[in-house]
Amino acid sequence: MSDKIHDLGAGFWNIRGSFRLGGVLDIGTQCSLVRLESGKFIFLDSYELTGEVRDEIMALTNNGKDVEAVLNVHPFHTISCAQMAKDFPQATFYGSSRHHKQVSEVQWADDLVESEAVAQRYPELKFSMSEGIHYISPNEMIHAGSLLAYHPASKSLHVDDTFMSPPMKLLEVVLPELILHPTTKKALKNEPNAGKEYCDWATKIAQDWDVRNFCAAHSYLVKFEEGEFKKALLKAINKVRPKLENA
Ligand SMILES: [Fe+2]
């Protein structure tokens, strides 16, 4: 898979990259570039930029100098943070407490990426932390939880593992579908209402955010027409709600 940059308009770019599971199977990964009101830029997630995509980003960002911060929104996506810090040495790096522990060579900002302080700093984006499930699961194999970022100006949602699109089928070109991360049930917090809390949170995302560009880490960029994202996410939630609520 060669890297690609998609200009989604209104100052939002999604970069599709590659990530090889166990060094073999390429499941893909992503980062996004957001232009702020001030004219500066931030990244959502870290990625080792190379080739033409890197050239394009450097051209957009005054050779990287206008990138003021990198917000790493998935606690288990840590592999490119150190490289990103070398590429954008002047940027402030935000991450979860797991990023701080895992990638100690990066000088992390004290404010965690999911903090209110960071959300206030970037009103160009709306953030939502998954509820009812672990953000940082004690089981390293469970990656369902993350911090979601929505860019209203371009109607783009940047989400790593929490929501996904199923493998492309011909029909989905007409009717795009969504699925929840396969480890969602295992990620539930050990609390009586965790399943309901998760489903209610996901329902609220479906209702509140008018997503047209769905950018998920290990699937592809899915375009939705008006109302389709809501329909697809509600369908995915309703399908698993009984299983999650009785977990
Ligand atoms: Fe992931």
Boltz pocket constraint, residues with backbone or C-beta under 6 A from the ligand:
constraints:
  - pocket:
      binder: B
      contacts: [[A, 76], [A, 77], [A, 143], [A, 160], [A, 161], [A, 217], [A, 218]]
      max_distance: 6.0
